[in-house]
């Protein structure tokens, strides 16, 4: 059984580890990633965002974050599922939890920055209504795709 839970500081190491696995696999790790992964409470939670974790009884197997930018704009970030658990709908659960929270927070738009190498993720985002837009304001040099979803 998979539970989607809210982030707690005791999972900081897991959050960092599972995200660095995919970032390193695709050679995408940047300073902006490390800042968020080393300080999730300060960079995400204290600014009005949320982090959700997919967890089995014994381990954290996935994550997704919603980062508050400004004026109803949020960024979907740090969404991953460890390889052994991919293809089981866990990303959908995490994404749906983020969308639910965004609506509760009054979000008007959600943006995300990605890379063309992450084909499965890009397909999932499109299924949920995210559309590609011009890449602007990216905190990541490796982000060659920007998508957004209008909520209101």
Helices and strands as residue ranges (DSSP letters): E 3-6, G 9-11, H 12-25, H 31-38, H 40-40, I 41-45, E 50-55, E 60-70, E 73-81, G 83-85, H 90-104, E 109-114, H 119-127, E 131-133, E 145-150
